[in-house]
Amino acid sequence: MELILSIESSCDDSAIAITEISTCRLLFHKKISQELEHSVYGGVVPELAARLHAEALPKILQECEPYFKDLKAVAVTSSPGLAVTLVEGVTMAKAISVALNIPLIGVNHLIGHIYSLFIEKEAKFPLSVLLVSGGHTQVMEVKSIDDIQTVAKSMDDSFGESFDKVAKMMGLGYPGGPLIEELAKNGERNRYKFTVPLHRSPLIAFSYSGLKNAVRLAVEGADKEDYPHIAASFEHIATAHIIQKLKKYFQTNVPKTFAIVGGASANLYLRSQIEELLRPHKADLILSELKYCSDNAAMIGRVAVEMYNKKMFTSLQELDIAPRSDL
């Protein structure tokens, strides 16, 4: 067998995977989440995350030793992400590369999310992709691994980040996405008349800072019994913003295949609204398995297979972190 070991440490999930190059079969995947440690702070504390990666990654790596003899490359998320956590994964990848004398593959985390659609599957392009995560909200046209065009992105906060911040306002904990989604089930979506961001702007772009501030004011003037209604109204408007901008984009660019990726793509209300949007266009909607929506090493390994076959390696000297890198 010819295998690739992949490492993911861009934020608060420590993960390692082993992927077979010829078949894309996932032979090993383990992720250790830091959600409990960060929940008391209402969000990710970078220095704490780095320390937890330093503890967790070596433990997972020990379980991968039986595969070492068949490794042909080591892949690692090198961009974008938190600088102090990216360093943990890149340092480990470099050590493995030197110890086993195998090449390095530096992977862009955002491309990883695109390839989360194709874990243990053949990649099929072209497709239009909506990436919604804690750090990004953007629409991309993807023709291949080296032909990706970003056509719209957030001007400030991301879709996922806004959920985390609203949850923090309500004292719900972290991560905020699932907590707000659950709370919203018991609320009325039209109780609070929040304004859809950029609804009068001709720009095909996203912005959540204004909506976040409107929710903050609502929370400050509300009792806890109102929180489900605030959550439902917020989720509705946050999603309506995406739908409005996609409608505008589809006026000139109708997709044949559309995908939603990223941690926030697990939101079922968002999924249902996009399904409804795509129906008149007869476009196919493809989604990652729920277990691969959030950050994971399996998606990094799937990208690495493509990069290995194209000999897209990075030298030991050249591989460095790029925390603010984009597509």
HELIX and SHEET records of a PDB file:
HELIX    1   1 GLU A   35  SER A   39  1                                   5    
HELIX    2   2 PRO A   46  GLU A   63  1                                  18    
HELIX    3   3 GLU A   65  ASP A   70  5                                   6    
HELIX    4   4 ALA A   83  LEU A  100  1                                  18    
HELIX    5   5 HIS A  109  TYR A  115  1                                   7    
HELIX    6   6 SER A  116  PHE A  118  5                                   3    
HELIX    7   7 PHE A  159  MET A  169  1                                  11    
HELIX    8   8 GLY A  176  ALA A  184  1                                   9    
HELIX    9   9 SER A  209  GLU A  220  1                                  12    
HELIX   10  10 LYS A  224  ASP A  226  5                                   3    
HELIX   11  11 TYR A  227  PHE A  250  1                                  24    
HELIX   12  12 GLY A  263  ALA A  266  5                                   4    
HELIX   13  13 LEU A  268  LEU A  278  1                                  11    
HELIX   14  14 ARG A  279  HIS A  281  5                                   3    
HELIX   15  15 LEU A  290  TYR A  292  5                                   3    
HELIX   16  16 ALA A  297  ASN A  309  1                                  13    
SHEET    1   A 5 LEU A  26  SER A  33  0                                        
SHEET    2   A 5 ASP A  13  GLU A  20 -1                                        
SHEET    3   A 5 LEU A   3  GLU A   8 -1                                        
SHEET    4   A 5 LEU A  71  SER A  79  1                                        
SHEET    5   A 5 LEU A 104  ASN A 108  1                                        
SHEET    1   B 5 ASP A 147  LYS A 153  0                                        
SHEET    2   B 5 THR A 137  SER A 144 -1                                        
SHEET    3   B 5 LEU A 127  VAL A 132 -1                                        
SHEET    4   B 5 THR A 257  VAL A 261  1                                        
SHEET    5   B 5 ASP A 284  LEU A 287  1                                        
END                                                                             
